[in-house]
Amino acid sequence: MKIARIFAHRVELPLVEGSYKWSGGKAVSVFDSTIVGVETACGLIGYGEVCPLGPFYLPAYAEGVRAGLKELGPHLLGFDPRELSKLNHRMDAALKGHPYVKSGIDIACWDVLGKATGLPVCTLMGGRFGESIRLYRAISQLPPAEMAANVASYRDQGYTRFQLKVGGDPDQDIERIRQARACLRPSDRLVADANTGWTQHEAVRVVRAVRDLDVYIEQPCLTYEECLAVRRQTDHPFVLDENVDGLDMLLRAKADLAMDVVNLKISKLGGLTKTKQVRDLCVSMGIAMTLEDSWGGDITTAAIAHLAHSTPEEFRFTSTDFNSYVTVSNATGAPQRENGYMKASTEPGLGIVPRMDVIGPPVVEVRG
C-alpha cells in the first residue's frame, strides 16, 4: 500500500457564539480549517484536519498548513501510510519543525490504517477505556458577570469542567474567577487559563487573591521559567500548555515538578503518533492530561475522541468537542456531545466521512 496523492480542502468554521476571545485582546470569529486527505494507490483515502487558533496563538497559521503540504507532500509519495513511525521520520527529515503541517497528514494516515485493518483508531492506539469522555467548555473572555452567566448556562447543559479565559487585567480576572466559581458545584472543576497573558508579578497577585478558591491555574505567563516561579508561589493545581511542545519539555517540567496536569494539543506536537508518545510517557509518569487540539471541526473532534478514549480514565483530566463550538459541520460520523460527554466512533478509522458539499474542491493537490 503506497501513498499516491495528498490533497487539502479549505473550510471556514464560524463560531456559534459569534466570537472567541482570550488574553491580550486576541479574538477569532471564523476559523480557517484545512482538511487533509491521503489517498493510496488502491483508492483508500484517510482524512485529517488542522485548524490553528489564528496566527497569534502558537507558531502556526492556516495558510502555512497548505503551503507546507505543497513542500512536504512530494517527499511522502510512494511511502506506506500504515508505517506511521517511518512516515513521521520521513516528514521530520524532509521538513524541519512545522509540526502543525505534519499533523493533518499523520491523522489521515491513522484513518487509513484503521480502514485498512477494519479497526477504530482508539483500538489501534491502545484500546477503549471507559464508556465516554468527559468534556470541558472554554468560556470566552468577557466581563465577569457575563462569563459567570455563560458558565452557569453550560453547566445546565451537562458540562462539569470549565476553562475560563483570563490573562487580562488582573483585578478583572480575580473577579472573573470568583464569580465563575460561585456558579459551580463543589465537584465541578474550574481552570483559569491565562494563555501566557499575565506577567509574572500579575500572575502572583491573582493566585494570591484567589487562594481560598478551588481553581486550577493554567499557563499564566509566556516563558517556562516565569510559569515555574508562579507555580512555586501557589498551592493551586497547575496546568502547563503552550510551553510543553515535545518530550524534552515534558521531561523538564516533570523533573522540576512544574505541573500537575499537562495540555496536549495534537497539532502542536505534530499529529497523533507523536501525541501518543507523549501521552504514553505521561501515563507512565502519573501525569494527568487535557487531550485536545488548537481548534477544528468534526474531523479534529473525532481525532481528539480517539486519542482520549484510548487513554486510561484516571489520567484523562478532560477533552473538548470543538464541533459544538462552530456552526458548520465538515463531516458525518463525528462524536456528538451528550450531557457533557462524548464517545469515539466504533467504525473503522476515525469513523468520519467528509461532507464534500461543505469542504468544496481541493485547494492543494500533490500526485505521483
C-alpha positions in Angstrom: 0.0 0.0 0.0 1.6 3.3 -1.1 0.6 7.0 -1.0 -0.4 8.2 -4.4 -1.9 11.5 -3.6 -2.0 14.1 -0.8 -4.6 16.9 -1.1 -6.3 19.5 1.1 -9.5 21.4 1.3 -10.2 24.8 3.0 -13.3 25.3 5.0 -14.4 28.2 7.2 -15.9 27.4 10.6 -17.9 30.3 12.0 -18.5 30.3 15.8 -21.9 29.7 17.4 -21.2 32.5 19.9 -20.1 34.9 17.2 -16.5 35.3 18.5 -13.9 33.7 20.8 -11.8 36.0 22.9 -8.8 35.3 25.1 -5.7 37.0 26.6 -4.2 40.1 25.1 -7.3 41.2 23.2 -7.0 38.3 20.8 -10.2 37.2 19.1 -11.4 35.0 16.2 -14.9 34.8 14.7 -14.3 32.5 11.8 -11.8 29.7 11.9 -9.8 28.7 8.8 -9.5 24.9 8.8 -7.6 22.6 6.4 -9.0 19.1 5.7 -6.1 16.9 4.6 -6.6 13.8 2.5 -4.1 10.9 2.0 -5.0 8.6 -0.9 -3.3 5.3 -1.6 -2.7 3.7 -5.0 -5.5 1.2 -4.2 -8.0 4.1 -3.7 -8.2 4.1 0.1 -8.5 7.6 1.5 -7.9 8.8 5.0 -8.6 12.3 6.4 -7.2 14.6 9.0 -7.8 18.2 10.0 -5.6 21.1 11.1 -7.1 24.4 12.4 -4.7 26.9 14.1 -6.2 29.3 16.6 -5.3 32.2 14.3 -1.7 33.2 13.6 -1.1 34.7 17.1 -1.6 31.8 19.5 1.1 29.1 18.6 3.7 29.3 15.8 1.1 28.2 13.2 -1.2 29.8 10.7 -3.8 28.4 8.3 -2.1 29.3 5.0 1.1 27.8 6.5 -0.6 24.4 6.6 -1.4 24.5 3.0 1.9 25.9 1.9 3.7 23.3 4.0 1.7 20.5 2.4 2.9 21.6 -1.1 6.5 21.5 0.2 6.2 18.2 2.2 3.8 16.2 0.1 6.2 15.2 -2.8 8.6 13.6 -0.2 5.9 11.2 1.0 4.6 9.8 -2.3 5.3 6.1 -2.5 5.5 5.6 1.3 3.2 3.2 3.1 0.8 5.3 5.2 0.4 2.4 7.6 4.0 2.6 8.7 3.5 5.6 10.9 6.8 5.8 12.7 8.7 5.5 9.4 6.4 8.1 7.8 7.0 10.6 10.7 10.7 10.0 10.5 10.5 10.9 6.8 8.4 14.0 7.4 10.9 15.2 10.0 13.8 14.7 7.6 12.1 16.4 4.7 10.8 19.5 6.7 12.4 20.7 9.9 10.0 21.9 12.5 6.4 23.0 11.5 4.7 20.2 13.4 1.3 21.6 12.6 1.9 21.0 8.9 2.6 17.3 9.6 -0.3 16.8 11.9 -3.1 16.5 9.3 -1.1 14.0 7.3 -0.4 11.9 10.3 -4.0 11.9 11.4 -5.1 11.0 7.9 -2.7 8.0 7.9 -4.1 6.7 11.2 -7.5 6.9 9.4 -6.1 4.9 6.5 -4.6 2.3 9.0 -8.0 1.9 10.7 -9.8 1.5 7.4 -7.2 -1.0 6.2 -7.5 -3.1 9.3 -11.2 -2.6 9.9 -10.5 -1.2 13.4 -11.3 2.2 15.0 -8.2 4.4 15.7 -8.7 4.2 19.5 -8.3 0.4 19.3 -5.1 0.8 17.4 -3.9 3.4 19.9 -4.2 1.0 22.8 -7.8 0.2 23.4 -11.0 1.9 24.6 -11.0 2.9 28.2 -14.4 3.7 29.8 -17.8 4.4 28.2 -17.3 8.1 27.4 -15.0 11.1 27.6 -15.6 14.0 30.0 -15.6 17.4 28.2 -14.7 20.9 29.3 -16.2 24.1 27.9 -14.0 27.1 27.1 -15.5 30.3 28.3 -14.6 33.2 26.0 -13.2 36.3 27.8 -15.9 38.8 28.6 -16.8 41.0 31.7 -17.0 38.9 34.8 -20.8 38.7 35.2 -21.2 37.7 31.5 -18.6 34.9 31.9 -20.3 33.7 35.0 -23.6 33.6 33.2 -22.1 31.5 30.4 -20.5 29.1 32.9 -24.0 28.6 34.5 -25.6 28.1 31.1 -23.1 25.4 30.0 -23.3 23.8 33.4 -27.0 23.4 32.8 -26.1 21.6 29.5 -24.2 18.9 31.4 -20.6 20.3 31.5 -18.7 19.8 34.7 -15.3 21.2 33.5 -14.8 24.8 32.6 -11.8 26.6 31.1 -12.1 30.3 32.0 -10.2 32.6 29.6 -8.3 35.1 31.7 -4.9 36.7 31.2 -6.3 40.2 31.0 -6.4 42.9 33.7 -5.6 41.1 37.0 -8.3 42.8 39.0 -11.0 41.8 36.4 -9.5 38.3 36.2 -9.8 37.9 40.0 -13.4 38.9 39.8 -13.9 36.6 36.8 -12.6 33.6 38.7 -14.6 34.5 41.9 -17.9 34.9 40.0 -17.4 31.8 37.9 -16.5 29.6 40.9 -19.6 30.8 42.8 -21.8 29.4 40.0 -20.4 25.9 40.3 -21.0 22.8 42.4 -18.1 21.7 44.7 -17.5 18.7 42.4 -17.2 20.9 39.2 -13.7 21.8 38.1 -12.7 25.4 37.1 -9.5 26.2 35.2 -8.3 29.8 35.0 -6.4 29.7 31.7 -4.3 32.9 31.1 -2.8 31.6 27.8 0.5 33.3 28.6 -1.3 36.6 29.2 0.0 37.7 32.6 3.4 39.0 33.5 5.0 37.2 36.5 4.0 39.7 39.1 0.4 39.9 37.8 0.1 36.1 38.0 1.4 36.0 41.5 -1.2 38.7 42.5 -4.0 36.7 41.0 -3.1 33.4 42.6 -2.7 35.0 46.0 -6.1 36.8 45.6 -7.9 33.5 44.9 -6.0 31.3 47.3 -9.3 30.4 49.1 -11.0 29.1 45.9 -10.9 25.7 44.3 -9.4 26.6 40.9 -6.7 25.3 38.6 -4.1 27.8 37.2 -3.1 27.2 33.5 -0.2 28.7 31.6 -0.1 32.1 33.4 3.0 33.5 31.7 4.9 33.4 28.4 8.0 31.6 29.5 8.5 28.3 31.2 10.7 30.0 33.9 8.1 32.5 34.7 5.4 29.8 35.0 7.7 27.8 37.3 8.2 30.8 39.5 4.5 31.3 39.8 3.9 27.6 40.4 6.3 27.7 43.4 4.3 30.5 45.0 0.9 28.8 44.9 -0.7 25.6 46.1 -3.4 25.7 43.4 -3.2 22.7 40.9 -1.1 23.8 38.0 -1.5 23.2 34.2 1.1 23.8 31.5 0.1 24.1 27.9 2.0 26.3 25.4 5.4 25.6 26.9 5.2 21.8 26.5 5.7 21.2 22.8 7.7 18.0 22.9 9.2 15.2 25.0 12.1 17.3 26.2 9.9 20.0 27.7 7.7 17.4 29.3 10.6 15.7 31.0 12.0 19.0 32.1 8.6 20.0 33.6 8.3 16.7 35.4 11.8 17.0 36.9 11.0 20.5 38.1 7.6 19.5 39.5 6.3 22.3 37.3 2.7 21.0 36.8 0.0 18.7 37.9 -1.7 18.5 34.5 -0.4 19.0 31.0 -2.4 20.1 28.0 -1.5 18.1 24.9 -2.6 19.5 21.6 -2.4 17.2 18.6 -1.2 19.7 16.0 1.2 21.4 18.5 3.0 18.1 18.8 2.8 17.1 15.1 0.0 14.5 14.9 -1.5 11.5 16.7 1.7 9.5 16.5 3.8 12.0 18.5 1.0 12.9 20.8 0.6 9.2 21.6 4.3 9.1 22.5 3.9 12.0 24.9 0.6 10.6 26.2 2.1 7.2 27.0 5.0 8.8 28.8 2.6 10.9 30.9 0.7 7.7 31.9 4.0 6.1 32.9 5.0 9.2 35.0 1.5 9.6 36.5 0.7 13.0 34.9 -3.0 13.8 34.1 -3.8 15.3 30.7 -6.1 17.6 28.9 -6.3 15.9 25.4 -7.3 18.2 22.6 -6.1 20.4 19.7 -5.8 24.1 18.9 -9.2 24.1 17.2 -11.2 22.4 14.4 -14.4 20.9 13.4 -15.8 17.3 13.1 -12.6 15.6 12.0 -10.5 17.2 14.7 -13.1 16.3 17.3 -13.0 12.7 16.1 -9.2 12.6 16.4 -9.4 14.0 19.9 -12.0 11.5 20.9 -9.9 8.5 19.7 -6.8 9.8 21.5 -8.8 10.4 24.7 -10.8 7.2 24.6 -7.5 5.2 24.3 -6.1 6.9 27.4 -6.7 5.4 30.9 -9.5 7.3 32.6 -7.5 8.2 35.7 -5.1 10.2 33.5 -7.8 12.0 31.5 -8.4 15.3 33.1 -10.6 16.5 30.3 -11.0 17.0 26.5 -13.2 19.1 24.3 -15.7 18.8 21.4 -14.8 21.6 19.0 -17.6 20.7 16.6 -20.2 22.0 19.1 -18.5 25.5 19.1 -19.0 26.0 15.3 -22.0 26.4 13.0 -20.6 24.3 10.1 -20.3 20.5 10.1 -17.5 19.3 7.8 -18.0 15.6 8.2 -20.6 13.0 9.2 -19.9 10.3 11.9 -18.1 12.6 14.3 -18.7 12.4 18.1 -21.6 14.5 19.4 -21.8 15.9 22.9 -24.3 14.3 25.3 -24.6 15.9 28.7 -21.0 17.0 28.8 -19.5 13.8 27.4 -18.7 12.3 24.0 -17.6 8.9 22.6 -15.2 7.9 19.9 -16.7 6.1 17.0 -16.6 2.3 16.8 -16.4 2.4 13.0 -13.0 1.7 11.2 -10.5 4.6 11.2 -11.8 7.9 12.6 -15.3 6.9 11.7 -16.0 10.1 9.7 -17.0 10.9 6.2 -16.2 14.4 4.9 -19.1 16.5 3.6 -17.9 17.2 0.1 -20.6 19.8 -0.4 -19.2 21.7 2.5 -15.5 21.4 2.0 -15.6 22.0 -1.7 -12.8 21.1 -4.3 -9.2 20.7 -3.2 -7.0 23.8 -2.9 -3.8 21.7 -2.7 -3.0 18.5 -4.6 0.2 16.6 -4.8 0.3 13.5 -7.1 2.9 10.9 -8.0 
